[in-house]
Every structure is written in structure tokens, then in C-alpha cells.
Amino acid sequence: MTPPAAASALPSTSTLTASLVTVTEVIQEQEQVQVQCVVRTRIPSEFGNATHSLLLYTNSEDDKEHLALVFGYAAAGPDSIWSRTLEAARDNETPRDRAIRGAAPLSASAIPATSATSSPLESTPPASDSNNDSAPLVRIHSCCFTGETLGSLRCDCREQLVDAMTRISAERKGVVLYLIQEGRGIGLRDKLRAYNLIDLGYDTREANIQLGLPADARSYRIATAILRDLNIPAVRLLTNNPLKVNSIVHDGLVVSERISMIPKSWSTGILPGREADGAKAIGSKLLDRDGYLVSKVLKMGHILDIPSEILAGTSAAAAPTPK
Ligand SMILES: Nc1nc2c(ncn2[C@@H]2O[C@H](COP(=O)(O)OP(=O)(O)OP(=O)(O)O)[C@@H](O)[C@H]2O)c(=O)[nH]1
């Protein structure tokens, strides 16, 4: 018997499956964040007493200009750090145009990595601890105006940034991704409101929630895309935050090692900024940031050993849950 006309017009199962695969691929492709390095410049730096490269990125996910501070940028090469989107040739571009946006001269970008490191844009002293055979050391850092610029001791952000730059410059190769994600992505205005809630007795996680905001509003998809652009498929990641590791692994990068960032005052017992006179941190009044760090461990899954004196101090000082 001849099947009804409508039924014979239906696509076969294999055609449907093939279309579904294509649609899924298109969606995944659309969902991938696109990044573009629009300018690179040299930064003569006190960290490692050398010149590093600062790269500014635009992206397809937000309107922020995220940054990558690259230690050991080389114009091109299979094992070196360089930006594909910056170094790519552009139509009708003069050598001067390339120089203004910090791309290497086109002939130089074809130079293998070993000789490209002698680019005038990059000068680096001998390594104190070279790790050139392994994945580069990387810090994915969210900006913090209060900590990094004002020296606020509500958090450990400045210490982490300095520590990361010091360690990476010692290896002569690596990256600090400086993401414009103030206040764990809620922005400065709401972070300051959250601080006032913390002063009323809430912890750092609960303060965000009281504002009707996520405890952590960040995504690391842009970070992954920038690392890919920088020819970095695998990293040794400086972080206590398992979310950062899981996010970039989910997006296809390899984290060959997670390296903890232990607050100096917890490992040495000396107050931040008082290294010269050795003023004791542990045993004296707890700093705001001790409570902040303890909350990140106990409430947000950060991986960090809390010294028993700090833990005892924070539980003793804990205010009753505010109404
Ligand atoms: N909402 C909120 N943000 C804060 C507070 N203290 C610091 N921050 C922000 O938290 C972010 C700290 O980011 P990171 O140090 O990169 O990340 P992390 O989650 O602490 O993980 P680590 O890699 O272990 O440092 C910065 O954006 C700061 O501005 C706070 O009490 N509330």
C-alpha cells in the first residue's frame, strides 16, 4: 500500500539526527566567546626588574576591556606566549599601524620563538626559577579597587596580585589575567553596599545575597578564550578557588596544577605591611580580612587551611545572625 503523501515527506531518522548535530554545533559555536586583543604595550616593571607586555582585549560577551599581563611574550612560536588576534595580519595595514597597536612587524612574527624573545618590546633578566618545560604559571585575577589601590585590609586582593606577579616574573613566563569583575562581578557600588552589610554582621557571601545578588556573579569564559588566544592550552593555576579551576577545565583547558595562595599573615603570623617590625598578626585582634577569608573557606568552598588561632578568633567574634 502506498503511504500517505504527508508521511513520505517526513525526513528519515538519520537526516533528523544529522540536522540536530549541525544545529547543536551551530549553537555551541555561537556560544563560544570571541576575544580580540586590540593593543599590546611594554610595561617596564619592578616585578622581576624586567619589561613585560600588557594586552587589552575586547570580547563578544560583555563591554569590559579585560587585560592580560604577559611575562615572556614572544612574537610567534609553538611553545611561546603570543596573541593570535593581535599578531594576525590585517587588510591595508601599514607597518606603522602595526607598531601603534603593538603587533610585531610581519617579518618578525614569522621568527621562531627562541629568537623572537629578543624583540625590543620585551627584556627579561635571567630566570631565578625556570619552569619552561611545563605549563605556564597563570593567575586569573578579578579587579579590586579597594584592595589594590586603597590598600584595604577587608580583603587579600592586593597581596594576591603582587604575589602572582612576583612568582610569574621569577619564572620569566606566564600570565596574570586581570578581569574587570569588581566585587566578584557585582560592581563597585554593590560591593560597597555589601561591605556595609558585613559591618552589620553578615559574611561576604550572605551580604551579596541580602542585596538580591549572586554570591559570586563571575564567569571565566572570557578568561579561557584569552588563554586560548595566547596559545596556552594548559596552565598551572594560582588560586584557592575551585570554581576557577572547574570553569576553565569545563571550557576545555588543562589545569596541570593548582597552586594555593596562602595569606602571608596566616603563614608567617606577621601583620600585613608590618614585616619590618614583625608585629604579630595571630594572637592580636583579627583583621577584617581574616573573617572574609574564613567565610570564603567555610561558605564558598575555597581550599585553604585556616590557622586554629584564626578560626577560634573568628568564631568567638562572630556576631549573631542579623535580622
Ligand atoms: N562582593 C564582594 N566582593 C569582594 C569582597 N571582597 C573582595 N571582593 C572582590 O572579590 C574579588 C576577588 O577576586 P579573586 O581574588 O580573583 O578571586 P577569589 O574568588 O578570591 O579566588 P582566588 O583565586 O583564590 O583569589 C575581587 O573582584 C574583589 O573586588 C566582598 O566582601 N564582597
The ligand as a Tripos MOL2 file, in Angstrom:
@<TRIPOS>MOLECULE
LIG
   32    34     1     0     0
SMALL
NO_CHARGES

@<TRIPOS>ATOM
      1 N1         31.0520   41.1630   46.6980 N.pl3     1 LIG1
      2 C1         32.2190   41.2200   47.3160 C.ar      1 LIG1
      3 N2         33.3480   41.1990   46.5770 N.ar      1 LIG1
      4 C2         34.5270   41.2350   47.2270 C.ar      1 LIG1
      5 C3         34.6360   41.3100   48.6250 C.ar      1 LIG1
      6 N3         35.9570   41.3760   48.9470 N.ar      1 LIG1
      7 C4         36.6280   41.3200   47.7800 C.ar      1 LIG1
      8 N4         35.7810   41.2340   46.7450 N.ar      1 LIG1
      9 C5         36.0340   41.0530   45.3300 C.3       1 LIG1
     10 O1         36.3540   39.6950   45.1560 O.3       1 LIG1
     11 C6         37.1610   39.5440   44.0310 C.3       1 LIG1
     12 C7         38.3630   38.7040   44.4650 C.3       1 LIG1
     13 O2         38.6860   38.0170   43.3900 O.3       1 LIG1
     14 P1         39.8500   36.9280   43.2460 P.3       1 LIG1
     15 O3         40.8710   37.1500   44.2860 O.co2     1 LIG1
     16 O4         40.2330   36.9170   41.8150 O.co2     1 LIG1
     17 O5         39.1050   35.5560   43.4160 O.3       1 LIG1
     18 P2         38.7710   34.5950   44.5320 P.3       1 LIG1
     19 O6         37.4100   34.0790   44.2860 O.co2     1 LIG1
     20 O7         39.0190   35.2370   45.8490 O.co2     1 LIG1
     21 O8         39.7560   33.3570   44.3370 O.3       1 LIG1
     22 P3         41.3330   33.2360   44.4790 P.3       1 LIG1
     23 O9         41.7700   32.8810   43.0950 O.co2     1 LIG1
     24 O10        41.5960   32.1730   45.4370 O.co2     1 LIG1
     25 O11        41.8390   34.5650   44.9260 O.co2     1 LIG1
     26 C8         37.5200   40.9330   43.5460 C.3       1 LIG1
     27 O12        36.6610   41.2520   42.4580 O.3       1 LIG1
     28 C9         37.1640   41.8210   44.7390 C.3       1 LIG1
     29 O13        36.7370   43.1190   44.3570 O.3       1 LIG1
     30 C10        33.4240   41.3260   49.3690 C.ar      1 LIG1
     31 O14        33.4050   41.3160   50.6020 O.2       1 LIG1
     32 N5         32.2570   41.2790   48.6660 N.ar      1 LIG1
@<TRIPOS>BOND
     1     1     2 1
     2     2     3 ar
     3     2    32 ar
     4     3     4 ar
     5     4     5 ar
     6     4     8 ar
     7     5     6 ar
     8     5    30 ar
     9     6     7 ar
    10     7     8 ar
    11     8     9 1
    12     9    10 1
    13     9    28 1
    14    10    11 1
    15    11    12 1
    16    11    26 1
    17    12    13 1
    18    13    14 1
    19    14    15 2
    20    14    16 1
    21    14    17 1
    22    17    18 1
    23    18    19 2
    24    18    20 1
    25    18    21 1
    26    21    22 1
    27    22    23 2
    28    22    24 1
    29    22    25 1
    30    26    27 1
    31    26    28 1
    32    28    29 1
    33    30    31 2
    34    30    32 ar
@<TRIPOS>SUBSTRUCTURE
     1 LIG1         1 GROUP 0 **** ****
